Every structure is written in structure tokens, then in C-alpha cells.
Amino acid sequence: MARYTTLFKAVSPLNHLRQMLADTLASCELDLIYQNDEYLVAKERPGGVKPARLATVELLISPPTMAEPAAKVNLVVKNEELALKQNNHCQKIFDLVHSAISSNDL
């Protein structure tokens, strides 16, 4: 199973941050399948690649605390494909989502 992760820090208000992340996932042609206050899950649309290669994107939002005034956003992109090649489909989706989130002012 391929799995890629990274962590972002965000100073935006949580409601705005959640909406911005949902919009970013949609701009990457990912369908939002689950959302709550601290968690978003999106899946790649079927049809472009084999089912085992379809990527799932998870965004976990840790709210700010007194010790850490910025929210943390943990990005996880995974699929069922074995990551035998460095440049695989899951890596491409991770790079796409990472770039899209990085270009926003969180």
C-alpha cells in the first residue's frame, strides 16, 4: 500500500480553513466523501486508473491550542497500489494536492 504524508500549519479561522481545504480537494478533481469539524476524506473519481490505484486523501485538522496558536493540517494520500516505483500514481496525486494546498494562504 502506498502512503504519503505531510504536515501544514494554518493560521486561518477553522471554518474558513475547512471550506478552503474542501474547495482545494474539489479543484484537484477529488470527490469529498466525508467531512466533520476536524476531518475531511476525498476519493479520486473512478475511470482514470485501475481501482487499486485510486487514491484516498485524508486531511486531519488539529485545532490551535494555547501552546500552539496555529492549527495543524495533516495530509495523508494513500491507495492499494504497491509503491514499487518512486514515481507512482499515489505520489502524483500527493504532489498535486500538496502543491494545491501550499499555493493557498492557510
Secondary structure, DSSP 8 states (H G I E B T S, - for coil): -EEEEEEEEE-S-HHHHHHHHHHHHHHTTEEEEEE-SSEEEEEE-TTSS-GGG--EEEEEEE---SS--SEEEEEEEEESS---SSS-HHHHHHHHHHHHHHHS--
